[in-house]
């Protein structure tokens, strides 16, 4: 192995993500795997698969520095360092686009809003980790009601002619509300638009707690939800800046950037 | 109960024995011995442990003599929360844990004085129940004491009980909500209303309430009045804009109205000489507290945490001007001075100096112990303690009433929840400068709408001034809203991400 490589591993509640950077800061590999019960197993799987994409690396144990992040970060015992996912999302976003000042991280089990300064450092954050409404789990439950996969569901609201209001204060109530609306033969796309709008409003409330400063971006798996992005842009009245890399791996990317900086 | 249920319960208890023993060891005096930093601290804590129990046992004996064994048992059945108060030593154990030297001693001493004060309140409640006058918490009963009245602060137990046992208020909160009080109201008035509805508070012969500090507090007295039947009530009406002569005159008249009301509905009369003595005592306490704050400006501070906030919370709000409270402050200042003169910091861990804004974390009062031992965050002062009023002018009855009225109108929480936003913000930034603080912690009580409304403005101003701000979500008395783990997580995220702080405990 001639080059040094740096790893970041984000152990989330629904997926594990790994990113490998080379010594010049180029992203040479990334991987997303479904989460196992044991966060350590998830991290090993993600890292092994990511490292397999770098022929001269020869396994995650050869990484020059590895930073773990995400809710299961403390279980990544072999990482050189653990850094909170808030700092990692801030750093990953800053690495991709230094002009972004506000981040909405919509993960599998929580939503965070992060305000960052000109160097990518966290100025302030707010989080909602007390209920599942508005998180990835919520969208999974909703797509199941519509008998669709997540991709299909995320585009459904784009065809809506109107928005049928849906409560997103509680995922359990929202679920029964949506079932009732479908049973009354309301157009599914209009109900889907209502769901996206309700989640956007929750994000907006959280954004107001830290103050919205353009540019705004969304990270986490739910950033791939096209309907949500459209609804959020409408609610906050600011265009959501797309990222050049998969928004789901931003936490792991930030962790890898921190790893590279440690050398 | 069936035999197999008894067997199952016994089996479960036996299975949980290691966990229960661990919990007991952690909270008890025995547990403290294992973790005490030095034998000296163990001895001091034991001394106060014995003194607290001696005071409790003396009160129990006194109660049995005065009320008779049956009367005392009846009182305990009517007021079951009294049993929670027996766990006062648990509070000393929690707040003094890991502390050393003078800091440790002041914490034990402060809890002891609070224990004595609580016992005194119980005496008032049980031994002279027929002559009790009920007071709302933000109307300190200085005036009533000037009249020689026997007083009872209705909100007191809603504050004290969660300090001792974190879930102590829950049954009362549920009772208030089940009786129709809105669930999103502040949990302190809810707990108070719950206690009243359950019939666990004494009734009294008259009641003084006010429109302080918030709508929930004021609204709770509608429930309380209904529960108490036709109790004569006087409601102090604090002006909304109060930094002017007209408001001071108006409020002084209102206070005089309160005195006339109390003279009408109780056999007692105002004794202005006694009143003057009480106010002179309050002024002396204020003088001592100012000296204490002056010492806290030194980095690292000679005294901090619960020794400062718990002292103020009890002694200024419940027993201001009382010789015991004056003595407590004299000792506190003496001990802090000793540290200062010997260049001994309250804690060698001081890395960051913080203030806490809004009410304290009642059900998680030792969160700053965690912050201190984990990140070196030292709580220098807090909004409830920061009552920077002028001394009471004791020249004449009129001046006494007017300047006492000012201390109420412009007191903490009262001045922060009414009037322009500057009333709230200016104090914070004055404190940041005065105590050379590194950060501001806002205890974001989710039941406090006024406080919630201020967060946005505060955030913008803190950002403009470069002051790190942690808005920590919690509920004043209800740990189910935000758990202790979640509160720690919020603080950890803040320290790690915003302050870039390294843990000092690893």
Interface residues (C-beta under 8 A of the other chain):
Chain A: X83 X84 X86 X87 X90 X121 X122 X123 X124 X125 X126 X127 X129 X130 X208 X209 X210 X211
Chain B: X455 X456 X459 X460 X463 X469 X471 X482 X486 X489 X490 X492 X493 X494 X496 X497 X498 X500
